[in-house]
Amino acid sequence: MGDYQKHGFVRTQGQHFSDLNAGLGLSQLERLDHFLQKRRLLAKKYDRLLKGVQGVSFPKKTFGAEPNWFRYYFLTDRADEWQRHLLAKGIDARTSISHVITDYFPQEAKRTELAKQSKRVVSLPIYPELEAVQITRVLGALQSVAAEITETV
């Protein structure tokens, strides 16, 4: 957080939007149902492929709530390995998320479970505009990496 504050970041309830940004936001909202539908379909493909892979689990879903899937997440104690292998295959895999809450609220650092779990996250692209060939490439890489990693257990 210190680095953010040093460069002028101020916590607010909402950031200011220019008219251009507001217009872009509204145009995206008009397509929200389409985006969510495509992301959910792709998430189901990832789920089917990863379900049953040794050492892989999924974030708990709250009953009655559906994720919006900005990126697809799964959990593993070998997140760094998954990311490294997927990146080597050209897949934009990331460990964890860009920032965890403790980056913004240092007093939350006492939440050690949050810090522990954030190191177990692997995220994958789940963009609505991915083409079939790109989706096939991601699925193939996931399958290949799952086989590589579970062989070394």
N, C-alpha and C positions, 0 to 999 in steps of 0.2 A: 504494500500500500504506500509505503514511503516514496517509492519511485513514481507512482502515479501522482501523489500530492506534489512532489517536487516539480513535476511538469504541468501543474495546473489543474489536475483532475479534482473536481468537487462533487461529492455525493449529493444528488438531488432526487426528488421523487420522479422526475421525468426530465429528459433533456429537451432542449428547444429544437423545433423543426422549422426549416424554411418552407416556403410555399412549394418549392420544387420537391423537397423530400416528402412533404405531406401528399402531394399529387402522386408521386411514385408509390407511396404507401397505400393510398386508396386503390390504385390500379392493381396492386398485388392482392389486396383484400378481395377484390372482385374475382380473383382466380383461386382463392384460398381452398374452396372445396375440391377443385381439381388437383391442386398441389397435395393436399392431405390424402386424397384417394390414391394417387400414384405412390406417395411415400409409404402408405400402409401396405399396398400390394408388394412393394419391394421389401419392406420389413418382413413380411410373411415369407418371402423367398429366403432371406437371410436366416430367419428363425428355423425354417425347415432344414437348411443346410447345417446350421450350427447345433441344433438340438441333438443331444446325445454325445457331442464331442467331449471327450474327457477333459476335465479342468475348466470347461466353459459354463458359465451361468449367466442369467439375465437379471437386469434390475427388476425389482418387484413393481408390479403394476397395481395401482390403487383400484379397487373394485368400482366399476362404473365409469372409470376415466380411461380415455384413450390417449396415448402419446401423440404428440404432433410431429415427432421424428424430424427435427432439423438435421440431425445426424443420427445414425444407428449406433447403439451402444451394446456391448456385451462385457462381461467381467471375467477375468482370469488372473491367476497369480503370475502368469507369464506374459503380461501385457507388453512389456518391452520387446520380447521375442516376436510376438505376433506382429507388432508394428514394424519391426525391422524386416521381417520376412515379407510382409505385404508391400512395404515401400520398395523393396528390391524387385518386386514384380510390377511396380508402377501403380500401385493402389494407394490413394491418399488416406492411409490409416494414421490415426493419431492416438497417442495415449492420453487418457483423461480428456479434459476439456481445457480450453484456453486458460481459464482462471477458476479457482474454487473460492468459495465465500470468504475464506480467511484472507485472501488477497485484498478484499475490500473492508472487511471487518476483523481486524487483528484480534479482538477480544474473543472471537470464535475459535481461535487456535486451540483452545482447550478441547475442542471436539475432535479427538484423536481418531474416532471411527470414520469421520468424514475424510480426514487426511489419508487414512489407510485405504479406504475404498477408492479414492480418487486415483491411486496408483495402480488399481486393478482394471481400469477402464480402457477399452479399445473402442474407438469410434470409426465408423466407415461412412463414405459418402452415400447419401440417399436422396440425391437431388431429383426433383420431378422431371427434369429435362434430360436425364441420362437416357441414352439410346440403347436399344436392345443389345447391340454388340458390346457396349460398355458394361452393361449389367452382366452379360455372359462372362466377360473378362473378370469382373470382380468376383462373381460366384466361383469361377474356375480357380482363381487365386486363393480364395478362402478354402476351398476344398483341398487344394495342394498344400497350403500351409498347415491346415488341420492335420493332414497326414504326416507332414514333416515333424511337427511339434509333438504329436502324440507318440511318434516312434521313439522319441528321445526321453520319454517319461521313465 
